[in-house]
Amino acid sequence: MKKILILIILAFLTINYISKKEYVEIPSTSIRMRVIAASNSKKDQKDKMIIKDIITKKLSDKLKDAKTYEEADDILKNSITELTNTIEKTLKDYSIEDNFSINYGLNYFPEKTYNGVTYNSGNYQSLVVTLNEGKGENWWCALYPPICQIDDNGNNEYRFLIKDLLSQYN
């Protein structure tokens, strides 16, 4: 009977540990980015990732030296026309027949769990690119602090990298 009781307690503790969400608070002085696909079709999800790759590359280069939220915010405000032109060119180069909108300001983000880390939903300062009507799954990250630049190698180090990075910006 003791063995069964011990096994039940261990099973309960294991399930409780596994099911516990780990929330990470991104600082209020952060800037997120979100790319929303036209739909969940394979083509539209692929197109979303093409746009995401182009934008993150361009913005990573521009934001790499930003030391403060204000610097990052100014860089992004001054980059909207260039980003719009880059997206238009990318859509044309890849023969993607999507319309898009780009918005920089306060935008809603749903709760997101990624690699065991849960990010709260809410309205955040962000750059949002929506392809067509934006009825597909989205991709998002934080441009500042630069979570987009963290290399996710598929292991639990992601949580520690995020916590360490964000602690520098709190």
N, C-alpha and C positions, 0 to 999 in steps of 0.2 A: 504494500500500500504506500509506503514511503517513497519508493522508486517512482510510482505512478504520479504521486503528488509533486515530486521534484521535476519530473518530465513536463507536467502540466504548467508548472510555474516557469520553467525554462522556455517552453513554447510561447507562453503569454508574453514574457519579457522580449523574446526574439521578435514576435509579431509587432509588439508595441514599438520596438526600436526601428524596425524596418518601415513601419507605416508612418512614423513621425516625420512631418515635413520640416525641412530646415529653411526658414525664411531668411532672406538676405535683404537688408535695407540698403537700397542704393541711395546715396546722399541726395538731399533736396537740391543741391547744387550739381546736378548731373544733367546730361543731355543725351537722350536716347535717339535711336533711329529705328524705323520700322518700314519694311517693304511688304505690301499686301498684294498677293497674287489676284489675278482676274477670277480664277476658279481653282478647284482642286485637281483639274486634269493634269496629266503628266507634263504636257506641253506648257501649260500656264505656270506650273510650279518650276519647271526648268527656266522659263523666261524670267520669273521672279529672281531666281538665283543669279542669272546673268546680270540683271540690273543691280542686285545686291553687291555682287563682286566688283562691278565698275565703281559704284558709289563708295563702298568701303575703302577701296584702293585710293581713290581720289581724296577722300576725306581724311584717311589715315596720314597721307602725306601732308595735308594742310594743317591738321591738328597736332602733329607729333611734337611741336614745340610749345603748345598752349600750356601755360602753367596755372591758369586760373579759369574758373567758370566764365568770367567776363571776357577773357581772351577767346575762349572757345566759342562763346555766343556771338561775338563780333565776327569771327572768321566764318561761322555758318551763315549769319545774316548777309554777309558780303559775298557768299558763294552761291546763292540761290539761282541767279541767272546762269552762271557757269554750269551748275548741276543740271538745270533744265536743258541746256544745250547738249550736255553730255548724254543725258537720258534719251533725248530726241535722236542724236546721232547713233547711239547704241541700238535703239529700236530699229532704225533704218538699216544699220550694218548687219543686224541679225535677222532682218526681214520679219520683225515682230510687229504685227498689225494691231497694237494696243494703243489706246489713249491712256493718258496718265495724268494724275494731279500730284502736286508737290506742296506740302504745307509745313512751314516751320513755325512752331508756337506750342501752346498747350494742347495736347492730344491724349485721348483715352487709350490706355493699354490694359488688356485683360490679364488676369493672373497667369503666370507662366512657370512651369517647372521644367528645369533643364539640368541634366546630370545630378539629380538629387537636390538641387537648390531651387527653392520657390521664391519667385519675385511677386510682390503684391501688385494688385490691380490699382489703377488710379489715373489721374490726369498728370502728365509729365511734360516738361519742356522737351520737344522732340522734333525731328525731321521725319515726316511720314510721306512715303511715295506709294500711291495707290494706282494699280494697273486696272484699267477699265472701271468696273463698278466695285472692285475689291471684295469679291465674294469668296475668295480662297483663303487658305492658311497663310499666315504671315511669318516673317522672319524679323527678329529684332535683336538689338544689342545696345550697349551704352557707348556712345562716341566719346563722352567725357564723364567720368574717368574712362580710359580706353579699354573697356571690356572686349570690344570687337577684336582687339589685337591679341587676345590671349589664345594661344594655340591649344585647342582641345584635343588631347591625345587619347581620349576615351577612358581615362582612369579617374579615380577619386581625387586626384591632385587638383582638379578643377575647383572644388569647394575651397580649398586652402588658398589657391591663387586668387580667387575672387575676394575672399575675406581679407587677405593680405593687401591686395590692391586697394580695396575700398577703405581700409583703415587709414591709408595714406591721404585720403580725400575727405575724411570726416573732421 
